[in-house]
Amino acid sequence: MPEVSDDFVECWKAAGRHIQTQAQDWITSWLRIHVQPPYLEHFSFNVGNQLYFVRVIDVDGNLETPGTIMGLQRVAEHCKGFACLIPMKRIHGKWAAVTPGWGLFDATSGDAIFPPDRCTEEAVVMTDWELHDVAIQVVREDIVKRGFQVMSWNKDPDVTPSIWFVSIDGPEWVVVQAARYPNKQSGPPSNIEVIAQSCSRLSEIGNFASVLIANHDDPFDPQAAKSGNFLPIYRGYKMTIGYQGYVRLAIGGKAH
C-alpha cells in the first residue's frame, strides 16, 4: 500500500488536535486515530450515540490526501453515521483548521456540523459494520498479545482478508467474521480458496477467526434463536465477547 507523505501526517495531526481541543469531554471514544492504510476515513469517533467519520481536506488543493469521498460516505452509510470534512489550510508554515469551533462540515450538503446537537437518548442498535470492527479489534489484540506485528487491517466486511500480520513464520492473513447473538460462531466463508489464491503472492499462511458478540445483559436463553428471548446489541453499551482464537486453515490440500 502506498505510504502517505510527511506533509499529510502533519496536517492530520493538526486536524486531530483541533477536534480534540474542541471536543473536550464530548467524545466518548476514538474509533480511528492512526495513519495506517487502508483509508475509508481519516478519523472516526462517537459523541453520545452518534458516529462521525472525518476526512481531512486542504482548501488550497495542494495536499495529496489518501482515500476518497466515496469511501468516506460508504463507511458512514453502513455504520449509520455522519460523513464529515474538516477543511485545513497551511498558514505561516503550519496547518490549521479553516473554521473555528469543531470545524466539521457535512460531506454531502456542506452544512456545518456540531456533534453535541445530534445526540439523542435513543438506544441505537449496532450495525453489521460496527460489529465487524469490534471483531477485528478483538483479533488484533490477540495477535499483539502473542507478540506478533499487525501490518494492516480493514473494517469493510466485504474486503478480505481482514488482517495482515507478521509471525515467526513470516506474513500471515486472517479472515474475520462477526456473529451477532443468538447466531452461533461460523466457519470460513465458502470462497476461502479464492481468497487464499489472491493472497498467495504475499503469503500462503491463512487463518480464520469467528467472534461472537452479545449484549452483556442478555439472558442467554438456550432457545433464544427460536423464542426471540435475546437483547439487541446497542451502540455504547457493554458487550460480551465469545472468542477462542484464530485457527490456521488447510488451503489447497496444505495443512498448516
C-alpha atoms as an extended CHARMM CRD file, in Angstrom:
* protein
*
       256  EXT
         1         1  MET       CA              0.0000000000        0.0000000000        0.0000000000  PROA      1               0.0000000000
         2         2  PRO       CA              1.3120000000        3.4850000000       -0.7990000000  PROA      2               0.0000000000
         3         3  GLU       CA              2.6950000000        5.4630000000        2.1230000000  PROA      3               0.0000000000
         4         4  VAL       CA              1.3210000000        8.8980000000        2.9450000000  PROA      4               0.0000000000
         5         5  SER       CA              3.5140000000       11.9880000000        2.8570000000  PROA      5               0.0000000000
         6         6  ASP       CA              5.0280000000       13.6460000000        5.9110000000  PROA      6               0.0000000000
         7         7  ASP       CA              3.0380000000       16.7410000000        4.9570000000  PROA      7               0.0000000000
         8         8  PHE       CA             -0.2240000000       14.8220000000        5.1860000000  PROA      8               0.0000000000
         9         9  VAL       CA              0.7680000000       13.3770000000        8.5680000000  PROA      9               0.0000000000
        10        10  GLU       CA              1.4070000000       16.9020000000        9.8930000000  PROA      10              0.0000000000
        11        11  CYS       CA             -1.9420000000       18.0960000000        8.5570000000  PROA      11              0.0000000000
        12        12  TRP       CA             -3.6710000000       15.0200000000       10.0010000000  PROA      12              0.0000000000
        13        13  LYS       CA             -2.1110000000       15.6080000000       13.4200000000  PROA      13              0.0000000000
        14        14  ALA       CA             -3.1680000000       19.2610000000       13.4020000000  PROA      14              0.0000000000
        15        15  ALA       CA             -6.7360000000       18.2890000000       12.4890000000  PROA      15              0.0000000000
        16        16  GLY       CA             -6.8460000000       15.7070000000       15.2750000000  PROA      16              0.0000000000
        17        17  ARG       CA             -5.5540000000       18.1930000000       17.8410000000  PROA      17              0.0000000000
        18        18  HSD       CA             -8.1490000000       20.7220000000       16.7040000000  PROA      18              0.0000000000
        19        19  ILE       CA            -11.0250000000       18.2420000000       17.0620000000  PROA      19              0.0000000000
        20        20  GLN       CA             -9.7770000000       17.0200000000       20.4440000000  PROA      20              0.0000000000
        21        21  THR       CA             -9.4550000000       20.5860000000       21.7550000000  PROA      21              0.0000000000
        22        22  GLN       CA            -12.9720000000       21.4740000000       20.6760000000  PROA      22              0.0000000000
        23        23  ALA       CA            -14.4680000000       18.1920000000       21.8220000000  PROA      23              0.0000000000
        24        24  GLN       CA            -13.1680000000       18.4240000000       25.4030000000  PROA      24              0.0000000000
        25        25  ASP       CA            -15.2270000000       15.7140000000       27.1530000000  PROA      25              0.0000000000
        26        26  TRP       CA            -17.7950000000       15.2120000000       24.3880000000  PROA      26              0.0000000000
        27        27  ILE       CA            -16.0190000000       12.4120000000       22.5200000000  PROA      27              0.0000000000
        28        28  THR       CA            -16.7950000000        9.0690000000       24.1480000000  PROA      28              0.0000000000
        29        29  SER       CA            -14.1150000000        7.1860000000       22.2300000000  PROA      29              0.0000000000
        30        30  TRP       CA            -11.9310000000        7.4630000000       19.1460000000  PROA      30              0.0000000000
        31        31  LEU       CA            -12.6110000000        4.6520000000       16.6820000000  PROA      31              0.0000000000
        32        32  ARG       CA             -9.8460000000        5.5100000000       14.2310000000  PROA      32              0.0000000000
        33        33  ILE       CA             -6.8950000000        7.6830000000       15.1860000000  PROA      33              0.0000000000
        34        34  HSD       CA             -3.9620000000        6.3120000000       13.1850000000  PROA      34              0.0000000000
        35        35  VAL       CA             -2.4790000000        6.8410000000        9.7310000000  PROA      35              0.0000000000
        36        36  GLN       CA             -2.1160000000        3.2120000000        8.7070000000  PROA      36              0.0000000000
        37        37  PRO       CA             -3.7530000000        2.3240000000        5.3710000000  PROA      37              0.0000000000
        38        38  PRO       CA             -6.2450000000        1.4770000000        4.0000000000  PROA      38              0.0000000000
        39        39  TYR       CA             -8.3510000000        4.6270000000        4.2550000000  PROA      39              0.0000000000
        40        40  LEU       CA            -12.1030000000        4.9850000000        4.2690000000  PROA      40              0.0000000000
        41        41  GLU       CA            -11.9420000000        7.8640000000        6.7540000000  PROA      41              0.0000000000
        42        42  HSD       CA             -9.0120000000        9.7150000000        8.3320000000  PROA      42              0.0000000000
        43        43  PHE       CA            -10.6350000000        9.9550000000       11.7740000000  PROA      43              0.0000000000
        44        44  SER       CA            -13.6970000000        8.4470000000       13.3820000000  PROA      44              0.0000000000
        45        45  PHE       CA            -15.2120000000        8.8810000000       16.8190000000  PROA      45              0.0000000000
        46        46  ASN       CA            -18.5050000000        8.7960000000       18.6570000000  PROA      46              0.0000000000
        47        47  VAL       CA            -20.2740000000       11.5210000000       20.5720000000  PROA      47              0.0000000000
        48        48  GLY       CA            -23.0690000000       10.0140000000       22.6290000000  PROA      48              0.0000000000
        49        49  ASN       CA            -24.9840000000        7.5730000000       20.4460000000  PROA      49              0.0000000000
        50        50  GLN       CA            -23.8210000000        9.0470000000       17.1160000000  PROA      50              0.0000000000
        51        51  LEU       CA            -20.7780000000        8.1800000000       14.9650000000  PROA      51              0.0000000000
        52        52  TYR       CA            -18.6860000000       10.6400000000       12.9540000000  PROA      52              0.0000000000
        53        53  PHE       CA            -16.3360000000        9.7970000000       10.0950000000  PROA      53              0.0000000000
        54        54  VAL       CA            -13.9640000000       12.5820000000        9.0940000000  PROA      54              0.0000000000
        55        55  ARG       CA            -11.8690000000       13.2630000000        6.0120000000  PROA      55              0.0000000000
        56        56  VAL       CA             -9.1520000000       15.9320000000        6.0620000000  PROA      56              0.0000000000
        57        57  ILE       CA             -9.0430000000       18.2590000000        3.0340000000  PROA      57              0.0000000000
        58        58  ASP       CA             -6.7030000000       21.0460000000        2.0050000000  PROA      58              0.0000000000
        59        59  VAL       CA             -8.7320000000       24.0780000000        0.9170000000  PROA      59              0.0000000000
        60        60  ASP       CA             -5.8800000000       25.1340000000       -1.3790000000  PROA      60              0.0000000000
        61        61  GLY       CA             -5.8420000000       21.7550000000       -3.1060000000  PROA      61              0.0000000000
        62        62  ASN       CA             -2.0880000000       21.2710000000       -2.7710000000  PROA      62              0.0000000000
        63        63  LEU       CA             -2.0690000000       18.3310000000       -0.3640000000  PROA      63              0.0000000000
        64        64  GLU       CA             -2.4440000000       14.7640000000       -1.5970000000  PROA      64              0.0000000000
        65        65  THR       CA             -4.8160000000       13.0180000000        0.7990000000  PROA      65              0.0000000000
        66        66  PRO       CA             -5.3600000000        9.2260000000        0.7740000000  PROA      66              0.0000000000
        67        67  GLY       CA             -8.7990000000        7.7070000000        0.3060000000  PROA      67              0.0000000000
        68        68  THR       CA            -11.8560000000        9.1330000000       -1.4190000000  PROA      68              0.0000000000
        69        69  ILE       CA            -15.1000000000       10.9160000000       -0.6120000000  PROA      69              0.0000000000
        70        70  MET       CA            -16.9500000000        7.8260000000       -1.8550000000  PROA      70              0.0000000000
        71        71  GLY       CA            -15.0850000000        5.6750000000        0.6550000000  PROA      71              0.0000000000
        72        72  LEU       CA            -15.9380000000        8.1200000000        3.4370000000  PROA      72              0.0000000000
        73        73  GLN       CA            -19.6180000000        8.1200000000        2.5050000000  PROA      73              0.0000000000
        74        74  ARG       CA            -19.6190000000        4.3260000000        2.2200000000  PROA      74              0.0000000000
        75        75  VAL       CA            -18.3800000000        3.7070000000        5.7690000000  PROA      75              0.0000000000
        76        76  ALA       CA            -20.6590000000        6.4090000000        7.1920000000  PROA      76              0.0000000000
        77        77  GLU       CA            -23.7030000000        4.9700000000        5.4120000000  PROA      77              0.0000000000
        78        78  HSD       CA            -23.0800000000        1.3750000000        6.5050000000  PROA      78              0.0000000000
        79        79  CYS       CA            -22.3870000000        2.4390000000       10.1000000000  PROA      79              0.0000000000
        80        80  LYS       CA            -25.3700000000        4.8410000000       10.1500000000  PROA      80              0.0000000000
        81        81  GLY       CA            -23.0770000000        7.7280000000       10.9940000000  PROA      81              0.0000000000
        82        82  PHE       CA            -22.1830000000       11.1420000000        9.6070000000  PROA      82              0.0000000000
        83        83  ALA       CA            -19.6500000000       11.7050000000        6.8160000000  PROA      83              0.0000000000
        84        84  CYS       CA            -17.7330000000       14.8880000000        7.6360000000  PROA      84              0.0000000000
        85        85  LEU       CA            -14.9870000000       17.0360000000        6.1490000000  PROA      85              0.0000000000
        86        86  ILE       CA            -12.5680000000       19.1840000000        8.1130000000  PROA      86              0.0000000000
        87        87  PRO       CA            -11.0400000000       21.8620000000        5.8220000000  PROA      87              0.0000000000
        88        88  MET       CA             -7.4220000000       22.6620000000        6.6780000000  PROA      88              0.0000000000
        89        89  LYS       CA             -5.0540000000       25.3830000000        5.4650000000  PROA      89              0.0000000000
        90        90  ARG       CA             -1.3260000000       25.9100000000        5.7850000000  PROA      90              0.0000000000
        91        91  ILE       CA             -0.7730000000       29.2730000000        7.4540000000  PROA      91              0.0000000000
        92        92  HSD       CA              2.7810000000       30.5310000000        8.0120000000  PROA      92              0.0000000000
        93        93  GLY       CA              4.1070000000       27.0050000000        7.5830000000  PROA      93              0.0000000000
        94        94  LYS       CA              1.6560000000       25.3450000000        9.9930000000  PROA      94              0.0000000000
        95        95  TRP       CA             -1.6090000000       23.5410000000        9.3730000000  PROA      95              0.0000000000
        96        96  ALA       CA             -4.7530000000       24.9330000000       10.9810000000  PROA      96              0.0000000000
        97        97  ALA       CA             -8.4980000000       24.3670000000       10.7040000000  PROA      97              0.0000000000
        98        98  VAL       CA            -10.1640000000       26.9370000000        8.4800000000  PROA      98              0.0000000000
        99        99  THR       CA            -13.2960000000       27.2800000000       10.6140000000  PROA      99              0.0000000000
       100       100  PRO       CA            -13.4390000000       27.8840000000       14.3810000000  PROA      100             0.0000000000
       101       101  GLY       CA            -15.3480000000       25.5150000000       16.6530000000  PROA      101             0.0000000000
       102       102  TRP       CA            -15.4000000000       21.8620000000       15.6520000000  PROA      102             0.0000000000
       103       103  GLY       CA            -14.6670000000       22.8530000000       12.0430000000  PROA      103             0.0000000000
       104       104  LEU       CA            -16.6880000000       19.9550000000       10.6270000000  PROA      104             0.0000000000
       105       105  PHE       CA            -18.9450000000       20.0540000000        7.5640000000  PROA      105             0.0000000000
       106       106  ASP       CA            -21.3370000000       17.5210000000        6.0820000000  PROA      106             0.0000000000
       107       107  ALA       CA            -19.5610000000       15.8250000000        3.1630000000  PROA      107             0.0000000000
       108       108  THR       CA            -22.7130000000       15.9040000000        1.0250000000  PROA      108             0.0000000000
       109       109  SER       CA            -24.6060000000       19.0910000000        1.9020000000  PROA      109             0.0000000000
       110       110  GLY       CA            -21.7070000000       21.2430000000        3.1000000000  PROA      110             0.0000000000
       111       111  ASP       CA            -23.6530000000       22.2240000000        6.2340000000  PROA      111             0.0000000000
       112       112  ALA       CA            -21.7100000000       22.8530000000        9.4250000000  PROA      112             0.0000000000
       113       113  ILE       CA            -21.9040000000       20.0100000000       11.9460000000  PROA      113             0.0000000000
       114       114  PHE       CA            -21.9000000000       20.4640000000       15.7190000000  PROA      114             0.0000000000
       115       115  PRO       CA            -21.8770000000       16.8700000000       17.0580000000  PROA      115             0.0000000000
       116       116  PRO       CA            -23.3380000000       17.5260000000       20.5340000000  PROA      116             0.0000000000
       117       117  ASP       CA            -26.5430000000       18.8160000000       18.9010000000  PROA      117             0.0000000000
       118       118  ARG       CA            -27.1020000000       15.4650000000       17.2000000000  PROA      118             0.0000000000
       119       119  CYS       CA            -27.0500000000       13.2860000000       20.3170000000  PROA      119             0.0000000000
       120       120  THR       CA            -30.2980000000       11.6360000000       21.3390000000  PROA      120             0.0000000000
       121       121  GLU       CA            -31.4700000000        9.3840000000       24.1690000000  PROA      121             0.0000000000
       122       122  GLU       CA            -32.2870000000        6.6080000000       21.6910000000  PROA      122             0.0000000000
       123       123  ALA       CA            -30.6320000000        3.2130000000       22.1550000000  PROA      123             0.0000000000
       124       124  VAL       CA            -29.0870000000        2.6180000000       18.7110000000  PROA      124             0.0000000000
       125       125  VAL       CA            -28.6350000000       -0.9730000000       17.5300000000  PROA      125             0.0000000000
       126       126  MET       CA            -25.1000000000       -1.5690000000       16.2550000000  PROA      126             0.0000000000
       127       127  THR       CA            -24.7720000000       -2.1930000000       12.5160000000  PROA      127             0.0000000000
       128       128  ASP       CA            -23.0360000000       -5.2020000000       10.9890000000  PROA      128             0.0000000000
       129       129  TRP       CA            -20.1140000000       -2.9420000000       10.0810000000  PROA      129             0.0000000000
       130       130  GLU       CA            -19.7240000000       -1.8340000000       13.6940000000  PROA      130             0.0000000000
       131       131  LEU       CA            -19.7840000000       -5.4290000000       14.9140000000  PROA      131             0.0000000000
       132       132  HSD       CA            -17.2050000000       -6.3830000000       12.2960000000  PROA      132             0.0000000000
       133       133  ASP       CA            -14.9640000000       -3.5660000000       13.5090000000  PROA      133             0.0000000000
       134       134  VAL       CA            -15.2970000000       -4.8450000000       17.0950000000  PROA      134             0.0000000000
       135       135  ALA       CA            -14.4190000000       -8.3680000000       15.9450000000  PROA      135             0.0000000000
       136       136  ILE       CA            -11.3130000000       -7.1150000000       14.1530000000  PROA      136             0.0000000000
       137       137  GLN       CA            -10.2280000000       -5.2490000000       17.2790000000  PROA      137             0.0000000000
       138       138  VAL       CA            -10.5760000000       -8.4560000000       19.3270000000  PROA      138             0.0000000000
       139       139  VAL       CA             -8.4190000000      -10.4310000000       16.8850000000  PROA      139             0.0000000000
       140       140  ARG       CA             -5.8440000000       -7.6460000000       16.5660000000  PROA      140             0.0000000000
       141       141  GLU       CA             -5.4070000000       -7.5300000000       20.3310000000  PROA      141             0.0000000000
       142       142  ASP       CA             -4.9450000000      -11.3160000000       20.3520000000  PROA      142             0.0000000000
       143       143  ILE       CA             -2.2590000000      -11.0850000000       17.6660000000  PROA      143             0.0000000000
       144       144  VAL       CA             -0.3840000000       -8.3850000000       19.5820000000  PROA      144             0.0000000000
       145       145  LYS       CA             -0.5810000000      -10.3800000000       22.8290000000  PROA      145             0.0000000000
       146       146  ARG       CA              1.0820000000      -13.2710000000       21.0100000000  PROA      146             0.0000000000
       147       147  GLY       CA              3.9850000000      -10.9550000000       20.2770000000  PROA      147             0.0000000000
       148       148  PHE       CA              3.3300000000      -10.5590000000       16.5520000000  PROA      148             0.0000000000
       149       149  GLN       CA              3.2520000000       -7.3820000000       14.4740000000  PROA      149             0.0000000000
       150       150  VAL       CA             -0.0060000000       -6.2770000000       12.8580000000  PROA      150             0.0000000000
       151       151  MET       CA              0.6870000000       -4.9380000000        9.3560000000  PROA      151             0.0000000000
       152       152  SER       CA             -2.7690000000       -3.6910000000        8.3440000000  PROA      152             0.0000000000
       153       153  TRP       CA             -6.4810000000       -4.2650000000        8.8310000000  PROA      153             0.0000000000
       154       154  ASN       CA             -9.6850000000       -3.3360000000        7.0150000000  PROA      154             0.0000000000
       155       155  LYS       CA            -13.0580000000       -2.6530000000        8.6480000000  PROA      155             0.0000000000
       156       156  ASP       CA            -15.0280000000       -3.2460000000        5.4300000000  PROA      156             0.0000000000
       157       157  PRO       CA            -16.7740000000       -6.6580000000        5.8140000000  PROA      157             0.0000000000
       158       158  ASP       CA            -16.7780000000       -7.0520000000        2.0270000000  PROA      158             0.0000000000
       159       159  VAL       CA            -12.9670000000       -6.8740000000        1.8220000000  PROA      159             0.0000000000
       160       160  THR       CA            -10.9370000000       -9.9650000000        2.6750000000  PROA      160             0.0000000000
       161       161  PRO       CA             -8.6760000000      -10.8400000000        4.3190000000  PROA      161             0.0000000000
       162       162  SER       CA             -9.4570000000       -8.6150000000        7.2860000000  PROA      162             0.0000000000
       163       163  ILE       CA             -5.9810000000       -8.5240000000        8.8750000000  PROA      163             0.0000000000
       164       164  TRP       CA             -2.3660000000       -8.9830000000        7.7990000000  PROA      164             0.0000000000
       165       165  PHE       CA              0.3540000000       -9.6260000000       10.3840000000  PROA      165             0.0000000000
       166       166  VAL       CA              3.8900000000      -10.9780000000       10.7150000000  PROA      166             0.0000000000
       167       167  SER       CA              4.5210000000      -14.0520000000       12.8720000000  PROA      167             0.0000000000
       168       168  ILE       CA              7.6460000000      -16.1400000000       13.3920000000  PROA      168             0.0000000000
       169       169  ASP       CA              6.6670000000      -17.8790000000       10.1440000000  PROA      169             0.0000000000
       170       170  GLY       CA              6.5110000000      -14.6210000000        8.1750000000  PROA      170             0.0000000000
       171       171  PRO       CA              3.4680000000      -12.7930000000        6.7670000000  PROA      171             0.0000000000
       172       172  GLU       CA              0.0570000000      -14.2750000000        7.5680000000  PROA      172             0.0000000000
       173       173  TRP       CA             -3.5150000000      -13.2060000000        6.9620000000  PROA      173             0.0000000000
       174       174  VAL       CA             -6.7900000000      -13.6090000000        8.8340000000  PROA      174             0.0000000000
       175       175  VAL       CA            -10.3690000000      -13.6960000000        7.6080000000  PROA      175             0.0000000000
       176       176  VAL       CA            -12.5370000000      -12.3870000000       10.4490000000  PROA      176             0.0000000000
       177       177  GLN       CA            -16.2800000000      -12.9230000000       10.7860000000  PROA      177             0.0000000000
       178       178  ALA       CA            -18.5050000000      -11.4030000000       13.4540000000  PROA      178             0.0000000000
       179       179  ALA       CA            -21.5430000000      -13.3430000000       14.6680000000  PROA      179             0.0000000000
       180       180  ARG       CA            -24.4530000000      -11.4830000000       16.2730000000  PROA      180             0.0000000000
       181       181  TYR       CA            -26.0080000000      -13.4550000000       19.1240000000  PROA      181             0.0000000000
       182       182  PRO       CA            -28.1480000000      -15.6020000000       19.0790000000  PROA      182             0.0000000000
       183       183  ASN       CA            -26.3940000000      -16.6400000000       15.8650000000  PROA      183             0.0000000000
       184       184  LYS       CA            -23.5330000000      -19.0120000000       16.5880000000  PROA      184             0.0000000000
       185       185  GLN       CA            -19.9190000000      -18.8230000000       15.5680000000  PROA      185             0.0000000000
       186       186  SER       CA            -19.4330000000      -19.7780000000       11.9420000000  PROA      186             0.0000000000
       187       187  GLY       CA            -16.8430000000      -21.4610000000        9.7980000000  PROA      187             0.0000000000
       188       188  PRO       CA            -14.7220000000      -19.9670000000        6.9950000000  PROA      188             0.0000000000
       189       189  PRO       CA            -16.5690000000      -18.4530000000        4.0080000000  PROA      189             0.0000000000
       190       190  SER       CA            -17.3140000000      -20.6810000000        1.0300000000  PROA      190             0.0000000000
       191       191  ASN       CA            -14.8580000000      -18.7770000000       -1.1920000000  PROA      191             0.0000000000
       192       192  ILE       CA            -11.8800000000      -19.2530000000        1.1340000000  PROA      192             0.0000000000
       193       193  GLU       CA             -9.8450000000      -20.9310000000       -1.6290000000  PROA      193             0.0000000000
       194       194  VAL       CA            -10.3490000000      -17.8710000000       -3.8480000000  PROA      194             0.0000000000
       195       195  ILE       CA             -9.2560000000      -15.6000000000       -1.0010000000  PROA      195             0.0000000000
       196       196  ALA       CA             -6.1940000000      -17.7600000000       -0.4300000000  PROA      196             0.0000000000
       197       197  GLN       CA             -5.2560000000      -17.6080000000       -4.0970000000  PROA      197             0.0000000000
       198       198  SER       CA             -5.4830000000      -13.8180000000       -4.1110000000  PROA      198             0.0000000000
       199       199  CYS       CA             -3.1750000000      -13.6760000000       -1.0620000000  PROA      199             0.0000000000
       200       200  SER       CA             -0.6740000000      -16.3110000000       -2.2300000000  PROA      200             0.0000000000
       201       201  ARG       CA              1.7450000000      -13.7890000000       -3.7540000000  PROA      201             0.0000000000
       202       202  LEU       CA              2.4990000000      -12.4930000000       -0.2500000000  PROA      202             0.0000000000
       203       203  SER       CA              1.6890000000      -15.4970000000        1.9240000000  PROA      203             0.0000000000
       204       204  GLU       CA              0.2240000000      -18.9830000000        1.7730000000  PROA      204             0.0000000000
       205       205  ILE       CA             -0.4700000000      -18.9970000000        5.5070000000  PROA      205             0.0000000000
       206       206  GLY       CA             -4.0880000000      -18.1310000000        6.1910000000  PROA      206             0.0000000000
       207       207  ASN       CA             -6.1850000000      -18.0610000000        9.3350000000  PROA      207             0.0000000000
       208       208  PHE       CA             -9.8270000000      -17.7780000000       10.2630000000  PROA      208             0.0000000000
       209       209  ALA       CA            -11.3780000000      -16.1270000000       13.3280000000  PROA      209             0.0000000000
       210       210  SER       CA            -15.0020000000      -16.1120000000       14.4250000000  PROA      210             0.0000000000
       211       211  VAL       CA            -16.0430000000      -13.5930000000       17.0850000000  PROA      211             0.0000000000
       212       212  LEU       CA            -19.4250000000      -13.9350000000       18.7830000000  PROA      212             0.0000000000
       213       213  ILE       CA            -20.8740000000      -10.6780000000       20.1550000000  PROA      213             0.0000000000
       214       214  ALA       CA            -23.8310000000      -10.3350000000       22.5290000000  PROA      214             0.0000000000
       215       215  ASN       CA            -25.4330000000       -7.7540000000       24.7720000000  PROA      215             0.0000000000
       216       216  HSD       CA            -23.7210000000       -8.0070000000       28.1720000000  PROA      216             0.0000000000
       217       217  ASP       CA            -27.1220000000       -8.1560000000       29.9210000000  PROA      217             0.0000000000
       218       218  ASP       CA            -28.5820000000      -10.8250000000       27.6480000000  PROA      218             0.0000000000
       219       219  PRO       CA            -30.4210000000      -13.6620000000       29.4810000000  PROA      219             0.0000000000
       220       220  PHE       CA            -28.6200000000      -16.1560000000       27.1750000000  PROA      220             0.0000000000
       221       221  ASP       CA            -31.6810000000      -18.3260000000       26.7970000000  PROA      221             0.0000000000
       222       222  PRO       CA            -30.6080000000      -21.6400000000       25.1750000000  PROA      222             0.0000000000
       223       223  GLN       CA            -33.7140000000      -21.3980000000       22.9910000000  PROA      223             0.0000000000
       224       224  ALA       CA            -33.1280000000      -17.7330000000       22.1100000000  PROA      224             0.0000000000
       225       225  ALA       CA            -32.9340000000      -18.3470000000       18.3620000000  PROA      225             0.0000000000
       226       226  LYS       CA            -36.4420000000      -19.8430000000       18.3840000000  PROA      226             0.0000000000
       227       227  SER       CA            -38.0390000000      -17.9110000000       21.2300000000  PROA      227             0.0000000000
       228       228  GLY       CA            -36.6330000000      -14.4810000000       20.3680000000  PROA      228             0.0000000000
       229       229  ASN       CA            -35.6310000000      -14.0660000000       24.0120000000  PROA      229             0.0000000000
       230       230  PHE       CA            -32.4660000000      -12.0360000000       23.4920000000  PROA      230             0.0000000000
       231       231  LEU       CA            -31.3990000000       -8.4020000000       23.6850000000  PROA      231             0.0000000000
       232       232  PRO       CA            -30.1930000000       -6.2780000000       20.7680000000  PROA      232             0.0000000000
       233       233  ILE       CA            -26.5730000000       -5.1040000000       20.8170000000  PROA      233             0.0000000000
       234       234  TYR       CA            -26.6780000000       -1.3680000000       21.4150000000  PROA      234             0.0000000000
       235       235  ARG       CA            -24.0290000000        1.1730000000       20.4830000000  PROA      235             0.0000000000
       236       236  GLY       CA            -22.0720000000        2.2710000000       23.5410000000  PROA      236             0.0000000000
       237       237  TYR       CA            -23.4710000000       -0.4770000000       25.8030000000  PROA      237             0.0000000000
       238       238  LYS       CA            -21.4360000000       -3.2810000000       27.3730000000  PROA      238             0.0000000000
       239       239  MET       CA            -20.8920000000       -6.3850000000       25.2650000000  PROA      239             0.0000000000
       240       240  THR       CA            -19.9860000000       -9.9900000000       25.9440000000  PROA      240             0.0000000000
       241       241  ILE       CA            -17.4420000000      -11.4690000000       23.5310000000  PROA      241             0.0000000000
       242       242  GLY       CA            -17.0790000000      -15.1300000000       22.6040000000  PROA      242             0.0000000000
       243       243  TYR       CA            -13.6740000000      -15.7580000000       21.0230000000  PROA      243             0.0000000000
       244       244  GLN       CA            -11.3770000000      -18.7790000000       21.1380000000  PROA      244             0.0000000000
       245       245  GLY       CA             -8.5310000000      -17.5190000000       18.9750000000  PROA      245             0.0000000000
       246       246  TYR       CA             -7.7900000000      -17.6620000000       15.2730000000  PROA      246             0.0000000000
       247       247  VAL       CA             -7.0360000000      -21.0030000000       13.6280000000  PROA      247             0.0000000000
       248       248  ARG       CA             -4.7790000000      -21.9620000000       10.7450000000  PROA      248             0.0000000000
       249       249  LEU       CA             -6.5520000000      -23.0160000000        7.5840000000  PROA      249             0.0000000000
       250       250  ALA       CA             -5.8340000000      -26.0440000000        5.4250000000  PROA      250             0.0000000000
       251       251  ILE       CA             -5.7770000000      -24.4960000000        1.9620000000  PROA      251             0.0000000000
       252       252  GLY       CA             -5.2980000000      -26.2600000000       -1.3400000000  PROA      252             0.0000000000
       253       253  GLY       CA             -4.6220000000      -29.5190000000        0.4580000000  PROA      253             0.0000000000
       254       254  LYS       CA             -1.8610000000      -27.9430000000        2.5700000000  PROA      254             0.0000000000
       255       255  ALA       CA             -2.3740000000      -28.2800000000        6.3160000000  PROA      255             0.0000000000
       256       256  HSD       CA             -0.5600000000      -25.5300000000        8.2040000000  PROA      256             0.0000000000
